[in-house]
Amino acid sequence: MLNIAEDICSMTNFKRRTSEVVRRLRRTGRAVVLTTNGKADVVVQDAVSYQKLLDRLQVYENRKGAIESEAGLPDDSIV
């Protein structure tokens, strides 16, 4: 979950303190939102947390597909 007090960082500050931010990413497993001119621009996340996110998304999509299939709903992947 995003912690607004800790997980938002300006692009300039990220460039100055990259190793510190990367250590925090690895330690907390939380993504950091990088801002440019005060607006959200990029999200940075450590590889382990990103892989967990992808795995959870895959499980969700598999369950959703199974539920839709059982209900006779059309497959979203068909164009």
A tleap script that builds the chain and sets N, CA, C and O, in Angstrom:
source leaprc.protein.ff14SB
mol = sequence {
  NMET LEU ASN ILE ALA GLU ASP ILE CYS SER
  MET THR ASN PHE LYS ARG ARG THR SER GLU
  VAL VAL ARG ARG LEU ARG ARG THR GLY ARG
  ALA VAL VAL LEU THR THR ASN GLY LYS ALA
  ASP VAL VAL VAL GLN ASP ALA VAL SER TYR
  GLN LYS LEU LEU ASP ARG LEU GLN VAL TYR
  GLU ASN ARG LYS GLY ALA ILE GLU SER GLU
  ALA GLY LEU PRO ASP ASP SER ILE CVAL
}
set mol.1.N position { 0.853 -1.173 0.000 }
set mol.1.CA position { 0.000 0.000 0.000 }
set mol.1.C position { 0.898 1.236 0.000 }
set mol.1.O position { 1.932 1.262 0.668 }
set mol.2.N position { 0.507 2.229 -0.733 }
set mol.2.CA position { 1.257 3.475 -0.829 }
set mol.2.C position { 1.150 4.275 0.462 }
set mol.2.O position { 0.057 4.452 1.000 }
set mol.3.N position { 2.278 4.755 0.953 }
set mol.3.CA position { 2.323 5.630 2.113 }
set mol.3.C position { 2.679 7.018 1.596 }
set mol.3.O position { 3.829 7.278 1.242 }
set mol.4.N position { 1.698 7.903 1.553 }
set mol.4.CA position { 1.890 9.223 0.941 }
set mol.4.C position { 3.043 9.984 1.581 }
set mol.4.O position { 3.761 10.706 0.889 }
set mol.5.N position { 3.229 9.838 2.871 }
set mol.5.CA position { 4.289 10.574 3.574 }
set mol.5.C position { 5.688 10.101 3.178 }
set mol.5.O position { 6.645 10.871 3.247 }
set mol.6.N position { 5.811 8.835 2.763 }
set mol.6.CA position { 7.140 8.290 2.487 }
set mol.6.C position { 7.371 7.864 1.048 }
set mol.6.O position { 8.520 7.747 0.623 }
set mol.7.N position { 6.324 7.633 0.299 }
set mol.7.CA position { 6.469 6.972 -1.001 }
set mol.7.C position { 6.273 7.889 -2.201 }
set mol.7.O position { 5.990 7.423 -3.304 }
set mol.8.N position { 6.422 9.181 -1.986 }
set mol.8.CA position { 6.397 10.135 -3.092 }
set mol.8.C position { 7.715 10.896 -3.047 }
set mol.8.O position { 8.145 11.354 -1.989 }
set mol.9.N position { 8.341 11.023 -4.195 }
set mol.9.CA position { 9.681 11.608 -4.247 }
set mol.9.C position { 9.807 12.379 -5.564 }
set mol.9.O position { 9.337 11.919 -6.604 }
set mol.10.N position { 10.427 13.522 -5.516 }
set mol.10.CA position { 10.638 14.275 -6.758 }
set mol.10.C position { 11.707 13.571 -7.595 }
set mol.10.O position { 12.589 12.899 -7.061 }
set mol.11.N position { 11.612 13.734 -8.875 }
set mol.11.CA position { 12.595 13.144 -9.776 }
set mol.11.C position { 13.996 13.674 -9.434 }
set mol.11.O position { 14.975 12.928 -9.471 }
set mol.12.N position { 14.080 14.948 -9.108 }
set mol.12.CA position { 15.364 15.558 -8.750 }
set mol.12.C position { 15.945 14.895 -7.513 }
set mol.12.O position { 17.126 14.551 -7.488 }
set mol.13.N position { 15.119 14.713 -6.483 }
set mol.13.CA position { 15.580 14.069 -5.255 }
set mol.13.C position { 15.973 12.615 -5.516 }
set mol.13.O position { 16.943 12.119 -4.942 }
set mol.14.N position { 15.220 11.933 -6.381 }
set mol.14.CA position { 15.549 10.555 -6.736 }
set mol.14.C position { 16.917 10.487 -7.399 }
set mol.14.O position { 17.713 9.600 -7.088 }
set mol.15.N position { 17.196 11.415 -8.308 }
set mol.15.CA position { 18.496 11.433 -8.985 }
set mol.15.C position { 19.630 11.672 -7.996 }
set mol.15.O position { 20.707 11.091 -8.127 }
set mol.16.N position { 19.391 12.519 -7.019 }
set mol.16.CA position { 20.416 12.838 -6.020 }
set mol.16.C position { 20.631 11.695 -5.036 }
set mol.16.O position { 21.750 11.480 -4.570 }
set mol.17.N position { 19.563 10.959 -4.716 }
set mol.17.CA position { 19.620 9.957 -3.650 }
set mol.17.C position { 19.156 8.579 -4.127 }
set mol.17.O position { 18.476 7.855 -3.399 }
set mol.18.N position { 19.528 8.231 -5.343 }
set mol.18.CA position { 19.069 6.984 -5.950 }
set mol.18.C position { 19.339 5.771 -5.070 }
set mol.18.O position { 18.432 4.974 -4.829 }
set mol.19.N position { 20.575 5.617 -4.583 }
set mol.19.CA position { 20.876 4.416 -3.798 }
set mol.19.C position { 20.065 4.351 -2.517 }
set mol.19.O position { 19.666 3.266 -2.094 }
set mol.20.N position { 19.815 5.488 -1.895 }
set mol.20.CA position { 18.997 5.503 -0.676 }
set mol.20.C position { 17.556 5.077 -0.981 }
set mol.20.O position { 16.963 4.293 -0.239 }
set mol.21.N position { 17.006 5.597 -2.068 }
set mol.21.CA position { 15.631 5.247 -2.450 }
set mol.21.C position { 15.545 3.770 -2.816 }
set mol.21.O position { 14.580 3.101 -2.449 }
set mol.22.N position { 16.528 3.259 -3.526 }
set mol.22.CA position { 16.527 1.840 -3.915 }
set mol.22.C position { 16.613 0.953 -2.672 }
set mol.22.O position { 15.931 -0.070 -2.600 }
set mol.23.N position { 17.425 1.322 -1.710 }
set mol.23.CA position { 17.487 0.549 -0.461 }
set mol.23.C position { 16.125 0.515 0.225 }
set mol.23.O position { 15.697 -0.525 0.726 }
set mol.24.N position { 15.449 1.666 0.243 }
set mol.24.CA position { 14.116 1.735 0.851 }
set mol.24.C position { 13.117 0.866 0.080 }
set mol.24.O position { 12.284 0.191 0.684 }
set mol.25.N position { 13.202 0.886 -1.251 }
set mol.25.CA position { 12.331 0.042 -2.071 }
set mol.25.C position { 12.503 -1.424 -1.699 }
set mol.25.O position { 11.522 -2.143 -1.510 }
set mol.26.N position { 13.732 -1.855 -1.595 }
set mol.26.CA position { 14.020 -3.258 -1.269 }
set mol.26.C position { 13.571 -3.594 0.153 }
set mol.26.O position { 13.034 -4.674 0.399 }
set mol.27.N position { 13.791 -2.674 1.078 }
set mol.27.CA position { 13.462 -2.917 2.487 }
set mol.27.C position { 11.951 -2.979 2.716 }
set mol.27.O position { 11.463 -3.858 3.425 }
set mol.28.N position { 11.218 -2.048 2.118 }
set mol.28.CA position { 9.783 -1.945 2.388 }
set mol.28.C position { 8.921 -2.747 1.419 }
set mol.28.O position { 7.821 -3.171 1.773 }
set mol.29.N position { 9.412 -2.959 0.196 }
set mol.29.CA position { 8.613 -3.629 -0.818 }
set mol.29.C position { 7.532 -2.735 -1.406 }
set mol.29.O position { 6.713 -3.192 -2.203 }
set mol.30.N position { 7.526 -1.457 -1.014 }
set mol.30.CA position { 6.515 -0.521 -1.532 }
set mol.30.C position { 7.100 0.266 -2.696 }
set mol.30.O position { 8.288 0.587 -2.718 }
set mol.31.N position { 6.253 0.563 -3.644 }
set mol.31.CA position { 6.651 1.372 -4.796 }
set mol.31.C position { 6.806 2.827 -4.370 }
set mol.31.O position { 6.272 3.246 -3.342 }
set mol.32.N position { 7.538 3.586 -5.168 }
set mol.32.CA position { 7.710 5.023 -4.947 }
set mol.32.C position { 7.214 5.748 -6.196 }
set mol.32.O position { 7.563 5.382 -7.318 }
set mol.33.N position { 6.405 6.767 -5.991 }
set mol.33.CA position { 5.916 7.602 -7.089 }
set mol.33.C position { 6.897 8.750 -7.253 }
set mol.33.O position { 7.134 9.509 -6.313 }
set mol.34.N position { 7.469 8.878 -8.444 }
set mol.34.CA position { 8.373 9.985 -8.735 }
set mol.34.C position { 7.578 11.091 -9.423 }
set mol.34.O position { 6.773 10.837 -10.319 }
set mol.35.N position { 7.822 12.307 -8.989 }
set mol.35.CA position { 7.081 13.440 -9.538 }
set mol.35.C position { 7.985 14.334 -10.369 }
set mol.35.O position { 9.187 14.439 -10.124 }
set mol.36.N position { 7.381 14.969 -11.349 }
set mol.36.CA position { 8.036 15.988 -12.158 }
set mol.36.C position { 7.136 17.214 -12.135 }
set mol.36.O position { 5.960 17.138 -12.491 }
set mol.37.N position { 7.684 18.323 -11.721 }
set mol.37.CA position { 6.911 19.561 -11.579 }
set mol.37.C position { 5.675 19.358 -10.702 }
set mol.37.O position { 4.613 19.921 -10.968 }
set mol.38.N position { 5.828 18.545 -9.653 }
set mol.38.CA position { 4.753 18.342 -8.694 }
set mol.38.C position { 3.666 17.377 -9.116 }
set mol.38.O position { 2.685 17.199 -8.393 }
set mol.39.N position { 3.820 16.745 -10.281 }
set mol.39.CA position { 2.797 15.812 -10.767 }
set mol.39.C position { 3.389 14.408 -10.862 }
set mol.39.O position { 4.547 14.239 -11.244 }
set mol.40.N position { 2.583 13.401 -10.510 }
set mol.40.CA position { 3.029 12.012 -10.615 }
set mol.40.C position { 3.481 11.744 -12.041 }
set mol.40.O position { 2.791 12.091 -13.000 }
set mol.41.N position { 4.659 11.117 -12.171 }
set mol.41.CA position { 5.237 10.911 -13.492 }
set mol.41.C position { 5.617 9.450 -13.721 }
set mol.41.O position { 5.312 8.883 -14.770 }
set mol.42.N position { 6.282 8.844 -12.740 }
set mol.42.CA position { 6.807 7.491 -12.886 }
set mol.42.C position { 6.655 6.755 -11.559 }
set mol.42.O position { 6.770 7.354 -10.490 }
set mol.43.N position { 6.396 5.451 -11.637 }
set mol.43.CA position { 6.369 4.618 -10.439 }
set mol.43.C position { 7.564 3.671 -10.519 }
set mol.43.O position { 7.791 3.024 -11.541 }
set mol.44.N position { 8.325 3.599 -9.423 }
set mol.44.CA position { 9.501 2.737 -9.350 }
set mol.44.C position { 9.245 1.678 -8.287 }
set mol.44.O position { 8.732 1.978 -7.209 }
set mol.45.N position { 9.610 0.423 -8.604 }
set mol.45.CA position { 9.360 -0.675 -7.666 }
set mol.45.C position { 10.504 -1.682 -7.765 }
set mol.45.O position { 11.089 -1.860 -8.834 }
set mol.46.N position { 10.822 -2.340 -6.644 }
set mol.46.CA position { 11.870 -3.357 -6.693 }
set mol.46.C position { 11.351 -4.589 -7.452 }
set mol.46.O position { 10.144 -4.814 -7.533 }
set mol.47.N position { 12.268 -5.369 -7.997 }
set mol.47.CA position { 11.915 -6.489 -8.868 }
set mol.47.C position { 11.123 -7.577 -8.141 }
set mol.47.O position { 10.192 -8.142 -8.714 }
set mol.48.N position { 11.474 -7.878 -6.895 }
set mol.48.CA position { 10.779 -8.934 -6.153 }
set mol.48.C position { 9.316 -8.551 -5.937 }
set mol.48.O position { 8.425 -9.372 -6.157 }
set mol.49.N position { 9.061 -7.326 -5.515 }
set mol.49.CA position { 7.687 -6.871 -5.297 }
set mol.49.C position { 6.910 -6.820 -6.602 }
set mol.49.O position { 5.723 -7.142 -6.634 }
set mol.50.N position { 7.575 -6.417 -7.677 }
set mol.50.CA position { 6.918 -6.367 -8.971 }
set mol.50.C position { 6.511 -7.776 -9.421 }
set mol.50.O position { 5.411 -7.968 -9.939 }
set mol.51.N position { 7.392 -8.754 -9.224 }
set mol.51.CA position { 7.069 -10.129 -9.602 }
set mol.51.C position { 5.887 -10.644 -8.793 }
set mol.51.O position { 5.016 -11.322 -9.338 }
set mol.52.N position { 5.842 -10.333 -7.495 }
set mol.52.CA position { 4.706 -10.733 -6.661 }
set mol.52.C position { 3.414 -10.120 -7.189 }
set mol.52.O position { 2.376 -10.780 -7.221 }
set mol.53.N position { 3.482 -8.860 -7.602 }
set mol.53.CA position { 2.313 -8.191 -8.163 }
set mol.53.C position { 1.847 -8.893 -9.436 }
set mol.53.O position { 0.651 -9.125 -9.615 }
set mol.54.N position { 2.777 -9.230 -10.312 }
set mol.54.CA position { 2.422 -9.935 -11.541 }
set mol.54.C position { 1.807 -11.293 -11.238 }
set mol.54.O position { 0.836 -11.696 -11.879 }
set mol.55.N position { 2.375 -12.006 -10.251 }
set mol.55.CA position { 1.840 -13.316 -9.880 }
set mol.55.C position { 0.413 -13.195 -9.356 }
set mol.55.O position { -0.449 -13.995 -9.718 }
set mol.56.N position { 0.160 -12.201 -8.509 }
set mol.56.CA position { -1.182 -11.991 -7.972 }
set mol.56.C position { -2.168 -11.638 -9.083 }
set mol.56.O position { -3.308 -12.103 -9.078 }
set mol.57.N position { -1.727 -10.819 -10.032 }
set mol.57.CA position { -2.576 -10.452 -11.155 }
set mol.57.C position { -2.924 -11.680 -11.991 }
set mol.57.O position { -4.062 -11.825 -12.438 }
set mol.58.N position { -1.954 -12.558 -12.202 }
set mol.58.CA position { -2.202 -13.772 -12.977 }
set mol.58.C position { -3.225 -14.658 -12.282 }
set mol.58.O position { -4.118 -15.202 -12.932 }
set mol.59.N position { -3.102 -14.809 -10.958 }
set mol.59.CA position { -4.071 -15.603 -10.198 }
set mol.59.C position { -5.459 -14.992 -10.338 }
set mol.59.O position { -6.437 -15.706 -10.560 }
set mol.60.N position { -5.545 -13.667 -10.207 }
set mol.60.CA position { -6.831 -12.974 -10.342 }
set mol.60.C position { -7.438 -13.215 -11.727 }
set mol.60.O position { -8.615 -13.554 -11.846 }
set mol.61.N position { -6.630 -13.037 -12.763 }
set mol.61.CA position { -7.138 -13.211 -14.119 }
set mol.61.C position { -7.587 -14.656 -14.361 }
set mol.61.O position { -8.590 -14.888 -15.035 }
set mol.62.N position { -6.853 -15.617 -13.818 }
set mol.62.CA position { -7.254 -17.020 -13.970 }
set mol.62.C position { -8.588 -17.285 -13.274 }
set mol.62.O position { -9.458 -17.959 -13.826 }
set mol.63.N position { -8.745 -16.758 -12.069 }
set mol.63.CA position { -10.005 -16.949 -11.337 }
set mol.63.C position { -11.157 -16.258 -12.057 }
set mol.63.O position { -12.247 -16.816 -12.185 }
set mol.64.N position { -10.904 -15.040 -12.524 }
set mol.64.CA position { -11.937 -14.295 -13.238 }
set mol.64.C position { -12.362 -15.057 -14.488 }
set mol.64.O position { -13.554 -15.171 -14.777 }
set mol.65.N position { -11.389 -15.576 -15.225 }
set mol.65.CA position { -11.698 -16.339 -16.432 }
set mol.65.C position { -12.507 -17.583 -16.124 }
set mol.65.O position { -13.438 -17.920 -16.856 }
set mol.66.N position { -12.154 -18.275 -15.033 }
set mol.66.CA position { -12.883 -19.484 -14.658 }
set mol.66.C position { -14.319 -19.152 -14.264 }
set mol.66.O position { -15.245 -19.868 -14.643 }
set mol.67.N position { -14.507 -18.088 -13.519 }
set mol.67.CA position { -15.853 -17.670 -13.090 }
set mol.67.C position { -16.686 -17.271 -14.299 }
set mol.67.O position { -17.847 -17.661 -14.415 }
set mol.68.N position { -16.090 -16.490 -15.201 }
set mol.68.CA position { -16.826 -16.072 -16.398 }
set mol.68.C position { -17.170 -17.263 -17.279 }
set mol.68.O position { -18.245 -17.317 -17.877 }
set mol.69.N position { -16.256 -18.207 -17.353 }
set mol.69.CA position { -16.497 -19.396 -18.166 }
set mol.69.C position { -17.654 -20.215 -17.591 }
set mol.69.O position { -18.527 -20.679 -18.325 }
set mol.70.N position { -17.647 -20.383 -16.271 }
set mol.70.CA position { -18.723 -21.126 -15.622 }
set mol.70.C position { -20.073 -20.429 -15.796 }
set mol.70.O position { -21.110 -21.083 -15.901 }
set mol.71.N position { -20.046 -19.095 -15.825 }
set mol.71.CA position { -21.284 -18.322 -15.960 }
set mol.71.C position { -21.709 -18.188 -17.421 }
set mol.71.O position { -22.790 -17.675 -17.710 }
set mol.72.N position { -20.865 -18.646 -18.336 }
set mol.72.CA position { -21.193 -18.545 -19.751 }
set mol.72.C position { -20.989 -17.155 -20.326 }
set mol.72.O position { -21.571 -16.812 -21.355 }
set mol.73.N position { -20.160 -16.350 -19.660 }
set mol.73.CA position { -19.893 -14.997 -20.154 }
set mol.73.C position { -18.855 -15.043 -21.258 }
set mol.73.O position { -18.017 -15.944 -21.285 }
set mol.74.N position { -18.901 -14.078 -22.170 }
set mol.74.CA position { -17.926 -14.074 -23.268 }
set mol.74.C position { -16.519 -13.789 -22.759 }
set mol.74.O position { -16.332 -13.101 -21.755 }
set mol.75.N position { -15.544 -14.327 -23.463 }
set mol.75.CA position { -14.130 -14.131 -23.131 }
set mol.75.C position { -13.701 -12.743 -23.586 }
set mol.75.O position { -13.874 -12.394 -24.754 }
set mol.76.N position { -13.134 -11.934 -22.662 }
set mol.76.CA position { -12.677 -10.580 -22.981 }
set mol.76.C position { -11.536 -10.564 -23.987 }
set mol.76.O position { -11.324 -9.558 -24.665 }
set mol.77.N position { -10.792 -11.671 -24.092 }
set mol.77.CA position { -9.637 -11.683 -24.983 }
set mol.77.C position { -10.026 -11.825 -26.443 }
set mol.77.O position { -9.192 -11.609 -27.322 }
set mol.78.N position { -11.259 -12.181 -26.721 }
set mol.78.CA position { -11.710 -12.309 -28.113 }
set mol.78.C position { -12.097 -10.930 -28.643 }
set mol.78.O position { -12.910 -10.222 -28.048 }
set mol.79.N position { -11.505 -10.577 -29.756 }
set mol.79.CA position { -11.767 -9.242 -30.317 }
set mol.79.C position { -12.883 -9.293 -31.304 }
set mol.79.O position { -13.245 -8.266 -31.880 }
savepdb mol mol.pdb
quit
